[in-house]
Amino acid sequence: MISFLKNFIGIFALTIVMDVIYYNSFDLKNIIIDYFNGIRFWVGLIVSILLVLFFKDKKRVQKL
């Protein structure tokens, strides 16, 4: 669960950085509203889940 939250927060921070670069302004309120209203929230959620599952399996394989 903790690794899921770390991945999700990391992807959220990455999208904020990409939006700041793209729009060339740091309007955090609008960026967060756009993030949770748009498709990026669901994509970030799915990617976070996939990263957690992938790295959990990878750690399990390394222990063997």
Buried (B, 14 or more C-beta within 10 A) or exposed (E): EEEBEEBBEBBBEEBBEEBBEEEEEEEEEEBBEBBEEEEBBEEBBEBBEEBBEEEEEEEEEEEE
